[in-house]
Amino acid sequence: MSSEKLDVEQGKAKEYKQEVKKDNEHSLRWKSAAVMLAVILLVGLLDIKFVTWLFFGAILYFAFDEACKLFKVESAPLVPYIAVVWVASYFFKDPVLLLFLAVIVLASRLAYDKSVDKKEFLPLFYPLASMLFIWSLYLNYGVKSLVWLLVIVALSDVGAYYAGRKFGKTPFSPTSPKKTMEGVYGGVGLATIVGGILIATTSDIGFFAALLLAGLTSIAGVFGDLFESYLKREAGVKDSGDLIPGHGGMLDRIDGYLFASIMLYTLLQIGR
């Protein structure tokens, strides 16, 4: 066989292997997504405070560990803060306030011992703060508010993906080169309309207020995703971890929710 034919055959074999690899990754991604969806549906349908608290606590544990690695911070000294705050959050109607207590304690430790790394504050805000907001949503507005959050952020991602593939031309941000303005518009538009209708039909919130609520929550989710992309680029990694087959780490799956939850809870509190 001539060298040219050999090169062609090797090229075809390489392409075939790449296609098989993509198919396997795609299949694995869908299987993981199905398992995650099943777990979320089970927790939501049970709607038991302790079970929901444990579920979010598990998410916080993995997300916190990944965040510390991205921030290049030792996680061990912060574990007591995270653990105490999360346990206490079970007994508080507005757990968000516990964040300030954790910050005060850590600041006091910093003032007492100057050798404390100032970057230890970062994991308290990301992801602890957001998980406290998500837990506060559940405590104050019930499981339906979590459904709103899930639908809005999920549709933002889905809409952005398909709109970006179909119409995407204009780069959105250097932080995430694959994102396009057209994709963002498509995602936010879809999430605003469907999310707004969902909120208006499952609450006493007016339609236009519901659209505004869904739209701003969607936009916050977009920047939550962008922020995590920024952290990964700064850390020089592709994924935040390898916890979820085909999806990467926990932060890779919840990044949009970490910003969107804060926006949703804050807006609901303003209109209370």
C-alpha positions as CSV (number, residue, x, y, z in Angstrom):
1,M,0.0,0.0,0.0
2,S,1.4,3.4,-1.0
3,S,2.1,6.0,1.7
4,E,-0.7,8.2,0.3
5,K,-3.3,5.5,0.6
6,L,-2.0,4.6,4.1
7,D,-2.4,8.3,5.2
8,V,-5.9,8.3,3.8
9,E,-6.8,5.1,5.7
10,Q,-5.3,6.4,8.9
11,G,-7.2,9.6,8.5
12,K,-10.5,7.7,8.0
13,A,-9.7,5.6,11.0
14,K,-9.0,8.6,13.1
15,E,-12.2,10.3,12.0
16,Y,-14.2,7.2,12.9
17,K,-12.7,7.0,16.3
18,Q,-13.5,10.6,16.9
19,E,-17.1,10.1,15.8
20,V,-17.5,7.0,18.1
21,K,-16.0,9.0,21.0
22,K,-18.5,11.9,20.4
23,D,-21.4,9.4,20.2
24,N,-20.3,7.8,23.5
25,E,-19.9,11.2,25.2
26,H,-23.3,12.3,23.9
27,S,-24.9,9.1,25.1
28,L,-23.2,9.3,28.5
29,R,-24.3,13.0,28.8
30,W,-28.0,12.1,28.2
31,K,-27.8,9.2,30.7
32,S,-26.4,11.4,33.4
33,A,-29.0,14.1,32.7
34,A,-31.8,11.5,33.0
35,V,-30.4,10.4,36.4
36,M,-30.1,14.0,37.6
37,L,-33.6,14.8,36.4
38,A,-35.0,11.7,38.1
39,V,-33.4,12.7,41.4
40,I,-34.6,16.3,41.2
41,L,-38.2,15.2,40.4
42,L,-38.1,12.7,43.3
43,V,-37.0,15.4,45.8
44,G,-39.5,17.9,44.4
45,L,-42.4,15.4,44.5
46,L,-41.6,14.3,48.0
47,D,-41.4,18.0,49.1
48,I,-40.0,17.1,52.5
49,K,-38.0,19.8,54.2
50,F,-35.3,17.5,55.6
51,V,-34.9,15.6,52.4
52,T,-34.7,18.9,50.4
53,W,-32.2,20.3,52.9
54,L,-30.0,17.2,52.6
55,F,-30.2,17.3,48.8
56,F,-29.0,20.9,48.7
57,G,-26.4,20.2,51.3
58,A,-24.9,17.5,49.1
59,I,-24.8,19.9,46.2
60,L,-23.2,22.5,48.4
61,Y,-20.5,20.0,49.5
62,F,-19.4,19.2,46.0
63,A,-19.7,22.7,44.7
64,F,-17.8,24.1,47.6
65,D,-14.9,21.7,47.1
66,E,-14.7,22.6,43.4
67,A,-14.9,26.3,44.1
68,C,-12.0,26.1,46.5
69,K,-9.9,24.4,43.8
70,L,-10.8,27.1,41.3
71,F,-10.0,29.9,43.8
72,K,-6.8,27.9,44.8
73,V,-7.9,28.0,48.5
74,E,-7.4,25.4,51.1
75,S,-10.9,23.9,51.8
76,A,-10.1,22.4,55.2
77,P,-10.1,25.6,57.3
78,L,-13.4,26.6,55.8
79,V,-15.3,23.4,56.3
80,P,-16.4,24.2,59.9
81,Y,-17.9,27.5,58.7
82,I,-19.8,25.9,55.8
83,A,-21.0,23.0,58.0
84,V,-22.2,25.2,60.9
85,V,-23.9,27.6,58.6
86,W,-25.7,24.9,56.6
87,V,-26.8,23.0,59.8
88,A,-28.1,26.3,61.3
89,S,-29.9,27.1,58.0
90,Y,-32.3,24.3,58.7
91,F,-33.7,26.2,61.7
92,F,-33.8,29.7,60.2
93,K,-36.7,31.1,58.2
94,D,-34.3,33.4,56.4
95,P,-31.0,31.5,56.1
96,V,-29.4,34.2,54.0
97,L,-28.7,36.2,57.2
98,L,-26.4,33.4,58.3
99,L,-24.0,34.4,55.6
100,F,-23.2,37.6,57.3
101,L,-22.5,35.7,60.5
102,A,-20.0,33.5,58.7
103,V,-18.3,36.6,57.2
104,I,-18.1,38.3,60.6
105,V,-16.5,35.2,62.2
106,L,-14.0,34.8,59.4
107,A,-13.2,38.5,59.4
108,S,-12.6,38.4,63.2
109,R,-10.2,35.4,62.6
110,L,-8.4,37.4,59.9
111,A,-8.1,40.4,62.2
112,Y,-6.7,38.2,65.0
113,D,-4.4,36.2,62.8
114,K,-3.0,38.1,59.9
115,S,-1.6,34.9,58.2
116,V,-5.2,34.0,57.2
117,D,-5.5,33.9,53.4
118,K,-8.0,36.7,52.4
119,K,-9.2,34.5,49.5
120,E,-10.9,32.3,52.0
121,F,-13.8,34.8,51.9
122,L,-14.5,33.8,48.2
123,P,-16.1,30.4,48.8
124,L,-18.4,31.9,51.3
125,F,-20.0,34.0,48.6
126,Y,-19.6,31.4,45.8
127,P,-21.2,29.0,46.2
128,L,-22.4,29.2,49.9
129,A,-24.4,32.5,49.5
130,S,-26.2,31.2,46.4
131,M,-27.1,27.9,48.1
132,L,-28.5,29.8,51.0
133,F,-30.7,31.9,48.6
134,I,-31.9,28.7,47.0
135,W,-32.8,27.2,50.4
136,S,-34.5,30.5,51.3
137,L,-36.6,30.3,48.1
138,Y,-37.8,26.9,49.2
139,L,-38.5,27.9,52.8
140,N,-40.3,31.1,51.9
141,Y,-42.0,30.4,48.6
142,G,-42.2,26.6,48.5
143,V,-41.2,24.0,45.9
144,K,-43.0,25.9,43.1
145,S,-40.4,28.7,43.3
146,L,-37.7,26.1,42.7
147,V,-39.6,24.9,39.7
148,W,-39.7,28.4,38.4
149,L,-35.9,28.7,38.9
150,L,-35.3,25.3,37.2
151,V,-37.5,26.1,34.2
152,I,-36.1,29.6,33.6
153,V,-32.4,28.6,33.8
154,A,-32.9,25.4,31.8
155,L,-34.8,27.2,29.0
156,S,-32.2,29.9,29.0
157,D,-29.6,27.2,28.2
158,V,-31.7,25.4,25.7
159,G,-32.8,28.5,23.9
160,A,-29.3,29.9,23.8
161,Y,-28.0,26.6,22.4
162,Y,-30.4,26.3,19.5
163,A,-30.6,30.0,18.7
164,G,-26.9,30.2,18.8
165,R,-26.5,27.3,16.4
166,K,-29.1,28.7,14.0
167,F,-28.4,32.4,14.1
168,G,-25.2,32.9,16.1
169,K,-22.7,35.3,14.6
170,T,-21.9,38.0,17.1
171,P,-19.6,37.0,20.0
172,F,-21.1,37.7,23.4
173,S,-18.0,37.9,25.6
174,P,-14.3,37.0,25.3
175,T,-14.7,35.0,28.5
176,S,-16.9,32.5,26.7
177,P,-16.0,32.6,22.9
178,K,-18.7,30.0,22.0
179,K,-21.5,32.2,23.3
180,T,-23.2,34.6,20.9
181,M,-25.4,37.6,21.4
182,E,-28.1,35.9,19.2
183,G,-27.9,32.8,21.4
184,V,-28.3,34.9,24.6
185,Y,-31.2,36.8,23.1
186,G,-32.9,33.5,22.1
187,G,-32.3,31.9,25.5
188,V,-33.5,34.9,27.5
189,G,-36.5,35.4,25.2
190,L,-37.6,31.8,25.5
191,A,-37.1,31.7,29.3
192,T,-38.9,35.1,29.8
193,I,-42.0,34.1,27.8
194,V,-42.4,30.5,29.1
195,G,-41.1,31.4,32.6
196,G,-43.4,34.4,32.8
197,I,-46.4,32.3,31.8
198,L,-45.5,29.7,34.4
199,I,-45.1,32.1,37.2
200,A,-48.3,34.0,36.4
201,T,-50.4,30.8,36.2
202,T,-49.1,29.3,39.4
203,S,-49.1,32.4,41.6
204,D,-51.0,35.7,42.2
205,I,-48.2,37.6,40.4
206,G,-49.5,39.7,37.5
207,F,-48.5,38.7,34.0
208,F,-46.2,41.6,33.2
209,A,-44.6,41.4,36.6
210,A,-44.0,37.7,36.0
211,L,-42.4,38.4,32.6
212,L,-40.1,40.9,34.3
213,L,-39.3,38.4,37.0
214,A,-38.5,35.6,34.6
215,G,-36.5,37.9,32.3
216,L,-34.2,39.3,35.0
217,T,-33.8,35.9,36.5
218,S,-32.8,34.5,33.1
219,I,-30.2,37.3,32.5
220,A,-28.7,36.7,36.0
221,G,-28.4,33.0,35.0
222,V,-26.5,33.9,31.9
223,F,-24.0,35.8,33.9
224,G,-23.8,33.0,36.4
225,D,-22.7,30.7,33.6
226,L,-20.3,33.4,32.4
227,F,-18.8,33.9,35.8
228,E,-18.0,30.2,36.2
229,S,-16.4,30.2,32.7
230,Y,-14.3,33.1,33.9
231,L,-13.2,31.1,37.0
232,K,-12.2,28.1,34.9
233,R,-10.3,30.2,32.4
234,E,-8.4,31.9,35.3
235,A,-7.7,28.4,36.8
236,G,-6.7,27.0,33.4
237,V,-9.2,24.1,33.5
238,K,-11.9,22.9,31.1
239,D,-14.4,21.7,33.7
240,S,-14.8,22.5,37.4
241,G,-14.5,18.7,38.2
242,D,-15.4,15.3,36.9
243,L,-18.1,14.4,39.3
244,I,-20.9,14.0,36.7
245,P,-20.1,11.8,33.7
246,G,-20.5,13.7,30.5
247,H,-21.1,17.0,32.3
248,G,-18.0,17.8,34.3
249,G,-18.3,19.1,37.9
250,M,-21.1,20.2,40.1
251,L,-20.4,23.8,39.4
252,D,-20.6,23.1,35.7
253,R,-24.3,22.1,36.2
254,I,-25.5,24.7,38.7
255,D,-23.5,27.8,37.6
256,G,-26.5,29.6,36.1
257,Y,-28.7,28.8,39.2
258,L,-26.1,30.3,41.6
259,F,-26.8,33.8,40.2
260,A,-30.4,33.3,39.1
261,S,-31.5,32.2,42.6
262,I,-30.2,35.4,44.1
263,M,-32.1,37.5,41.6
264,L,-35.3,35.5,41.9
265,Y,-35.4,35.6,45.7
266,T,-34.5,39.3,45.9
267,L,-37.2,40.3,43.4
268,L,-39.8,38.1,45.1
269,Q,-38.9,39.8,48.4
270,I,-39.2,43.3,46.9
271,G,-42.7,42.5,45.6
272,R,-43.8,40.8,48.8
